[in-house]
């Protein structure tokens, strides 16, 4: 009998030690805090879709008020007049807003890596080097796409203007028209435009993912979308920011684990429409969640790259360390 009791005690002790050794995520309770969250339609807003659905069912950790806008300018205005507490924006816009508001915002998460793809019709393109001697059309002159394209070509031994001709158009619809009207065409397009081109033209294919090409030539990730928060909101609601990040991380996990449902939600909330386009685009959008040191490492390197290309693209100067939020 004593042996049996001893054996039971040993087993219980072992189980207790095992349980103690397993790290547990802290339980975050729902807070009675209202967060006004803004996002731009398109890839940077995709990660919000499951959270928007959860908020509609009153299942979020905060009282969310979501707003979708069509342009960067609208986000700038909403941050400026304090209508937006949290916003999903392009990474270079986050830096610009930091400078514009005298350090009034912090970046709290990365939500999108690269969203650029090379789409070809009637051309055999398997590597970046296959672009030698070709003409490429793209949007984004004087912005992220131009600097990224130039860098990727240069690192692959191709000079713009000599080995490759890059022509810029002002509207994504011009890329679609160019592919439709040409027997041979190569364009660099952001998502979901790249996917829309292939859906509208069966002979057009996505042939290169610029994010993957970036990874081959850089030690840090291409990070094109992020989430910022006003520092005033962070200081007044530190626990609410942690709660949002928990909700948001879960939301991005939901997007990547169930693309079909995420696509339906993108259509429902008019983030990317129709659902078929969202479903086809999401795998190419590189939706991700990064915070803390990983965020700072990748984003600071990317902003430094943009600063070297054109300081005005990030608001004229690199942000200071206080730009990078880390939970305390």
N, C-alpha and C positions, 0 to 999 in steps of 0.2 A: 504493500500500500504506500509506504514511504517513497519507494522508487517511482511509483506512478505520479504521486504529488510532485516530486522533484522534477520529473520529466515535463509535467504540465507547466511548472514555474519557469523552467528553462525555455520552453517554447514561447510562453507569453513574453518573457524578457526579450527573446530574439525578435519576435514580432514588433515589440515596442521600439527596439533599437532601429529596426528597418523603417518603421513609420517615421521615426524622428529624423532619419537620414534623408527622407524624401522632401525636397524643397516644395513648398506649397505657395501658390500665388496668393497674395493678400486679397481677402474678400472686400470688394468695394461696394458699399451700399448706395442705393439711389439717393441723390441729393436734390433738394428743392431749389435748384439753380436754373435759371433760364439762359440758354446759350443761343445766340443768333449766329447761325452758321451759313456761310456763303460759298458757292462753288461755281466755277465756269463750266458751261456745258462742254462735253467732250471727255477725253481721257482723264484729266485731273479730277473730274467729278464722279467717275465710275465707282471708285472705292466707297463713296458715300451711299450708294443705292440701297444695300441691305440695312444700313443704319437708318436711312430715311423711312424704310418700311417698318423697322422696329419702333421708331419714334411715333409713327402713325398709330401703332397699336399700344402706345404708352408703355413700351417695354425698355426704353433706353434708361441709362443711369442719370441723365439730366432731362430737363424740359427743353427739348430742341425746337427751334424755329428755323427751318431750312429755306434757303432762297437760292435759285439758280439764275445766273446772269449770262449774257452772251459775249462779254468782252472784259479785258483787263481794266479798261477805264472805269467800268462800273464798280469793280472791286476797290480800286484806288479811292473812289468817291465814298464808298461805304465804310472803309477803314478810316478815312479822314474825318467823317462826321460821326464816327463811333456807332454806326448802325450795325456793323459787323464785329463780332467778338472773335470769331474764328473763320478762316477762309482758306480754301484750297486754290492754290495759284501756281503759275510757272515759277521755277526757282529764281530766275533772273528778276522777275517782278518782286519776289520776296525781298531780295537785296535792295532793289530800287525803293521799295516802300520803307525799308529800314533807314535808308539815307534820307528819304523825303520827310519822314516823321521824326528825324533826329533820334533814332534808336527806339522808336515807339512800338516796334513789333519784334517778335521772336519766331523763329521757325521751330515747330514742335515735332514735326514728322516729315519724312519723305514718303510720298505716295505713288510716284510714277518714275520709272527709270526712263529709258528712251522710247519715243513713240514714232520715230522716223523709219520709213522703209523705202527700199528701191523697188519700183514696179517697172517691169519691162514687157513690151509687146513686140513680137517679131525679132527679138534680139536674144542671143545666147549669153546670159550673164550668170556666172557661177561664183566669181570672186571680185573683189574691188578692182584688181588689176585688169579684169576684163572690160573695164570702163575706159581704158586707154583708147584714144581716138574717137570717142563718142561725145555726143552732145546730150546734156542732162537738163531737164527743166525742174525748177523747184520754187516753192514759196519761201518767204523768210529772209529776204535780202536785208542786211544790216541787223539781223537778229540771230537767235540760236541756230536755226538750220544752216545758215551760211557758214558760221564759224565751225560747226560740227563737220559739215561736208568738207570744207577746206582742210581741216585737221586730219580727217580719216584718209582723204586722198593723198595728202602730203606724207603721212606716215607709211603709206603704201608705195611711195616713190613716184607719185603722179602730181604734176604741177598744173594748177588751174590756169587756163588760158593757153597752155602749151600742149599738155598731154590730154587734157579734158576740158571741154567747153561747158560752162555752167551758165544757163540763162534763167533769170528770175521773172516770175509772174506775180501779180498782186493778189489774186484770188485762187483758192483751191479749185474752184469750178473750172478755171482755165486749164488746170492739169488734166481734169476729166475730159474736157473737150479735145485737148491735144491728143490724148491716147485714142479717143474714139475716131478722130479724123485722120490719124496717121497709120500707115502700114507698119512702120517701125517707130518705137518711142521708148524713152527711158525717163522716168520721173522720180524725184525724191518727194515723198508725200507723208504727212503726219497721219496717224490714225485718228478717226476712222475713215479719212479720205482715201487712204491707200486701199483699204478693203472695199470701199464703195466703187472704186475704179474697177476692181476685179469682178465685182458683182454686176456691174453694168456692161462689162466687156469680157467675154469668155476667153479671149486670146491674151488678155493681160494677166500677169502673174506677179506675186510678191517674190522677188528673187534674193533679196538681202535684207537682213535686220541690222540696222545701224548700231543698235545696242550691242549686238554680238561682235560686230566689227570693232567697236570701241573697246570692248573687253580684251581684244587681241593686242591692242596697242597701248593700253593704259592699266596702271595698277589699281585705279579707283573706278567706281561705277559712273556711268552717265546718268545724271539725275535731273530730270526735266520738270518734275512736278512735286509740290510739297504742301504742307499745311502750316499756316502762320496763325498767331494769336496776338491780340493787342496786349502789351505788357501790363496795362492798367487792369485788364480782365484777369490776367495771370496772377497779379499781386493780390487782387481782391478775392479770387476764387482758386487758390492753388489746388485744392482737392478736386474741384470740378474739372480742371485740366487733366488730372490723372484719370478721372472717370471717363472723360471724352476719349483719351488715348486708348483706354481699355475697350470701349465701345467701337472705336474706329479700327483698331487692330482686328477685332472680331469680324467687323464688316468686310475688311479686305480679305481676310481668310475665307469668308463666305463667298466672295466674288471668285476667288481662284479655285475653290473646291466645287462650286456648282455654277458653271458658266451660264447654263441655260436659264436658271432662275434669275441670276444677276442680269442677264440680257433683257428678260421680261420686265424687271424692275427699272432698268435703264430706259426702256420705252415708256413705262408707266409715268416716270418722273421727268421724261423728256430730256434725259442726259445725253443719250445717243439713240436715234431712231432710224428705222424701225428695229424691232428686237432681232430680226435676222441679221441686220448689219452689226448690231452690238455683239451678237454671239460670234460672228466671224472675226470681229475686230479685237475683242478682249484678249485672246491669246497672244496678240502682237503688241498689246499696250504696256506690257511689263509692269502691271500693277503690283506694288510692293509696299511693305511697311518697314521703315527704319527709324530708329530714335536714338537718343543719347550719343555715345562716342562714334557709332557707325555712321549716324547722320552727319556729325561734324566732319569726320574724315572724308567722306565722299562729297559732301556739298562744298566744303571749303576748297577742296581740290578743283571742283568744277567751276566754282566762282572765280578762282584764281586763273583758270584757263580762259574764261570769258573776259576777265580783266585785262589779260595780256592781248586778247584779240581786239577788244574795244571797251574801255572803261565805262563808256556811257551805257553799255548794254546792261550794267548792273547798278546804275545810278551814280556812277562817277568815282566810286571808291569801294574797296573791300569792306564788308561789315566787320565789326570788332567781335571779340569772343562772346560778348553778352547776347549776340544774335542767336546763338545756338542754345536752345533750351535743354536743360537736363533736370529731371525731377529730383527734388530734395527730400 
